[in-house]
Amino acid sequence: MKAIIIAAGSGKRLGKISENLPKSLTDVNNKSILERQVESLRRNGVLDIIVITGPNPEKFTFSHLRYTLDEDYEQHDILGSLMAAKNYISGNVLILYSDILFEDKIINTILASTHDIGVVIDLDWKKAYENRTMHPESEAENVLLSENCNILEIRKGIQNMKQIVGEFLGIVKLSSKGSEIWNKKYEELEKTHVGKFHHAPSLKKAYITDMIQELIDSKIRVEPIFISGKWCEIDTPQDLERAKSLFTD
């Protein structure tokens, strides 16, 4: 099992906190977000970790990690940054956003999954948006599920009172077969797709969620991995303060 951490973003919403510093290196109680992610992964047996960098790559100095630079990070959104490292998408892979923190039991649950393509989902997500005025509930990356817990839709701001709605953590797990499916579909899109791509203006500017929706619409099985436990996203100064209260060790 390897992990790919997408850390090519600039973290502009953090303002001066991340000025000239990659967002993933933001300090949370004397450890960066990236350091905390790596420690959790290693404690759970994931030792091969690749970090995709963008601006200020020289700031990444952790040893025993592999780095790859998304040279076109200014032209990409998160999917494009991931696919700049597509040579690493092989075998069993965890794909992670670089601005999330999680406790070990969440990683344990994810690693125990046997799906070819698994999307990590929290059903008890709304409480994390209480008093979160700088990043409201409408900005959550939501997952709409059927009564049988099949994934129907994934995008920001899903409002549906009649069906199950969870939040995507920003973690995808691929088996060897899942990695092949992911790469094959993306290569097809590179050759044939023109114009808007789901909720993105183009394939180049797409999010991971747009790619997942493409798989779903292509009748490729994408399974939910339901987790419970302590986790958070760090997107704003308000989020950072919340993270510091949750992850104190």
C-alpha positions as CSV (number, residue, x, y, z in Angstrom):
1,M,0.0,0.0,0.0
2,K,1.3,3.4,-0.9
3,A,-0.2,6.9,-0.2
4,I,-0.3,9.9,-2.5
5,I,-0.8,13.2,-0.8
6,I,-1.8,16.1,-3.1
7,A,0.0,19.1,-1.7
8,A,0.2,21.4,-4.7
9,G,-2.3,24.0,-3.4
10,S,-1.4,27.4,-2.0
11,G,-3.9,27.7,0.8
12,K,-4.9,31.2,0.0
13,R,-8.0,31.1,2.3
14,L,-5.6,30.8,5.2
15,G,-4.3,34.3,4.4
16,K,-1.0,35.3,6.0
17,I,-0.8,32.0,8.0
18,S,0.2,30.2,4.8
19,E,1.9,33.1,3.0
20,N,4.9,31.7,1.1
21,L,4.2,28.4,2.7
22,P,2.5,25.3,1.2
23,K,-0.8,24.8,3.0
24,S,0.1,21.3,4.1
25,L,3.0,22.7,6.1
26,T,0.7,24.8,8.3
27,D,1.5,24.3,12.0
28,V,-1.1,22.5,14.2
29,N,0.3,22.5,17.8
30,N,3.9,22.2,16.8
31,K,3.5,19.7,14.0
32,S,2.5,20.5,10.4
33,I,-0.6,19.0,8.8
34,L,1.7,16.9,6.6
35,E,3.7,15.6,9.5
36,R,0.6,14.5,11.3
37,Q,-0.7,12.7,8.2
38,V,2.6,10.9,7.7
39,E,2.8,9.8,11.3
40,S,-0.7,8.4,11.2
41,L,-0.1,6.6,7.9
42,R,3.2,5.1,9.2
43,R,1.7,3.9,12.4
44,N,-0.8,2.0,10.3
45,G,1.8,0.4,8.1
46,V,1.7,2.8,5.1
47,L,5.4,3.5,4.6
48,D,5.6,4.4,0.9
49,I,4.4,8.0,0.8
50,I,4.5,10.3,-2.3
51,V,3.9,14.0,-1.9
52,I,2.8,16.1,-4.9
53,T,4.2,19.6,-4.5
54,G,3.4,22.9,-6.2
55,P,4.6,26.3,-5.1
56,N,7.6,26.5,-2.8
57,P,8.6,22.9,-3.2
58,E,11.9,23.6,-1.4
59,K,10.0,24.0,1.8
60,F,9.3,20.2,1.9
61,T,12.2,18.8,3.8
62,F,10.9,15.7,5.5
63,S,13.1,12.7,4.9
64,H,11.8,9.2,3.9
65,L,9.1,10.7,1.6
66,R,9.1,10.8,-2.1
67,Y,8.3,14.1,-3.8
68,T,7.0,14.9,-7.3
69,L,6.5,18.4,-8.6
70,D,3.3,19.4,-10.5
71,E,5.0,21.8,-12.8
72,D,1.7,23.1,-14.1
73,Y,0.1,23.6,-10.7
74,E,-1.1,27.1,-11.7
75,Q,-3.1,25.6,-14.5
76,H,-4.4,22.6,-12.6
77,D,-6.9,22.1,-9.9
78,I,-6.6,19.0,-7.6
79,L,-7.4,16.3,-10.2
80,G,-4.8,17.7,-12.6
81,S,-2.2,17.8,-9.8
82,L,-2.9,14.2,-8.9
83,M,-2.6,13.1,-12.5
84,A,0.7,14.8,-12.8
85,A,1.8,11.9,-10.7
86,K,-0.1,9.2,-12.5
87,N,2.9,7.0,-12.8
88,Y,2.5,6.4,-9.0
89,I,-1.1,5.3,-9.3
90,S,-0.5,1.6,-9.4
91,G,-1.2,-1.2,-7.1
92,N,-3.0,-0.5,-3.8
93,V,-3.1,3.3,-3.3
94,L,-4.5,5.8,-0.9
95,I,-5.1,9.3,-2.4
96,L,-5.4,12.1,0.2
97,Y,-6.0,15.8,0.3
98,S,-3.2,17.5,2.1
99,D,-5.4,19.7,4.3
100,I,-7.2,17.0,6.4
101,L,-6.4,15.6,9.8
102,F,-7.7,12.3,11.1
103,E,-7.3,9.9,14.0
104,D,-5.7,6.5,13.5
105,K,-9.0,4.5,13.7
106,I,-10.2,6.2,10.5
107,I,-7.1,5.0,8.6
108,N,-7.7,1.6,10.1
109,T,-11.2,1.5,8.7
110,I,-10.1,2.6,5.3
111,L,-7.3,0.1,5.1
112,A,-9.7,-2.7,6.0
113,S,-11.8,-1.9,3.0
114,T,-11.6,-4.4,0.1
115,H,-13.3,-2.3,-2.6
116,D,-11.6,-1.6,-5.9
117,I,-12.6,2.1,-5.7
118,G,-13.6,3.3,-2.3
119,V,-14.7,6.8,-1.4
120,V,-14.4,7.8,2.3
121,I,-17.6,9.3,3.7
122,D,-18.7,10.6,7.1
123,L,-22.5,10.4,7.7
124,D,-22.3,12.4,10.9
125,W,-20.8,15.5,9.3
126,K,-23.2,18.4,10.0
127,K,-22.1,19.0,13.5
128,A,-18.6,20.0,12.2
129,Y,-20.2,23.0,10.5
130,E,-21.7,24.5,13.6
131,N,-20.4,28.1,14.1
132,R,-18.1,27.5,11.0
133,T,-19.0,30.9,9.4
134,M,-15.9,31.1,7.2
135,H,-16.6,27.7,5.6
136,P,-20.3,27.0,5.7
137,E,-22.2,23.8,5.2
138,S,-22.9,24.8,1.6
139,E,-19.2,24.3,0.8
140,A,-19.0,20.7,2.0
141,E,-18.1,18.1,-0.6
142,N,-21.2,16.0,-0.2
143,V,-22.1,12.5,-1.3
144,L,-25.7,11.5,-2.1
145,L,-26.5,7.9,-1.4
146,S,-29.5,5.6,-2.2
147,E,-31.4,3.7,0.4
148,N,-29.1,0.8,-0.3
149,C,-26.0,3.1,0.2
150,N,-25.0,3.2,-3.4
151,I,-23.3,6.4,-4.4
152,L,-25.5,8.5,-6.7
153,E,-23.8,11.9,-6.8
154,I,-20.8,13.7,-5.3
155,R,-20.4,17.5,-5.4
156,K,-20.4,20.5,-3.2
157,G,-23.6,21.6,-1.4
158,I,-26.0,18.7,-2.0
159,Q,-29.3,19.4,-0.2
160,N,-31.6,16.4,-0.1
161,M,-34.0,15.8,2.8
162,K,-35.3,12.5,1.4
163,Q,-32.1,10.6,0.9
164,I,-28.8,10.0,2.7
165,V,-26.2,12.7,2.4
166,G,-22.7,12.3,3.8
167,E,-19.4,14.3,3.5
168,F,-16.4,13.2,1.4
169,L,-13.3,13.4,3.5
170,G,-10.9,13.9,0.6
171,I,-9.6,10.3,0.7
172,V,-10.0,7.7,-2.0
173,K,-8.7,4.1,-1.8
174,L,-7.8,2.1,-4.9
175,S,-6.9,-1.5,-5.3
176,S,-4.6,-2.6,-8.1
177,K,-7.7,-3.1,-10.4
178,G,-9.1,0.3,-9.2
179,S,-5.8,2.0,-10.1
180,E,-6.0,0.5,-13.6
181,I,-9.6,1.6,-14.0
182,W,-8.8,5.2,-12.8
183,N,-5.9,5.6,-15.1
184,K,-7.7,4.1,-18.1
185,K,-10.7,6.4,-17.7
186,Y,-8.5,9.5,-17.3
187,E,-6.5,8.6,-20.4
188,E,-9.8,8.3,-22.3
189,L,-10.9,11.7,-21.1
190,E,-7.6,13.3,-22.0
191,K,-8.1,12.1,-25.6
192,T,-11.8,12.8,-26.0
193,H,-13.2,15.3,-23.5
194,V,-13.8,18.9,-24.5
195,G,-15.3,21.7,-22.5
196,K,-17.0,21.7,-19.1
197,F,-16.3,18.6,-17.0
198,H,-19.1,18.0,-14.5
199,H,-18.9,20.9,-12.1
200,A,-15.6,22.2,-13.3
201,P,-14.9,24.5,-16.3
202,S,-12.6,21.9,-17.9
203,L,-10.9,18.6,-17.3
204,K,-7.7,20.5,-16.4
205,K,-9.5,22.5,-13.8
206,A,-11.4,19.5,-12.4
207,Y,-11.7,18.3,-8.8
208,I,-11.3,14.7,-7.6
209,T,-15.1,14.7,-7.1
210,D,-15.6,15.4,-10.8
211,M,-13.5,12.4,-11.6
212,I,-15.5,10.2,-9.1
213,Q,-18.8,11.4,-10.7
214,E,-17.4,10.5,-14.1
215,L,-16.8,7.0,-12.9
216,I,-20.3,6.7,-11.5
217,D,-21.9,8.1,-14.6
218,S,-19.8,5.5,-16.6
219,K,-21.4,2.7,-14.6
220,I,-18.1,1.9,-12.9
221,R,-18.6,0.7,-9.3
222,V,-17.6,3.2,-6.7
223,E,-18.2,2.1,-3.1
224,P,-18.6,4.1,0.1
225,I,-16.2,3.6,2.9
226,F,-18.1,4.8,6.0
227,I,-16.0,6.1,8.9
228,S,-16.6,7.6,12.3
229,G,-14.2,9.4,14.5
230,K,-12.2,12.6,14.8
231,W,-11.2,14.3,11.7
232,C,-11.2,17.9,10.2
233,E,-10.4,19.9,7.1
234,I,-8.3,23.0,7.4
235,D,-9.3,25.6,4.9
236,T,-9.6,28.9,6.9
237,P,-8.2,30.4,10.0
238,Q,-11.3,29.3,11.8
239,D,-10.8,25.7,10.7
240,L,-7.2,25.9,11.9
241,E,-8.3,26.9,15.4
242,R,-10.7,24.0,15.5
243,A,-8.0,21.6,14.4
244,K,-5.8,22.8,17.2
245,S,-8.5,22.1,19.7
246,L,-9.1,18.6,18.3
247,F,-5.5,17.5,17.7
248,T,-3.5,18.5,20.8
249,D,-0.9,15.7,21.0
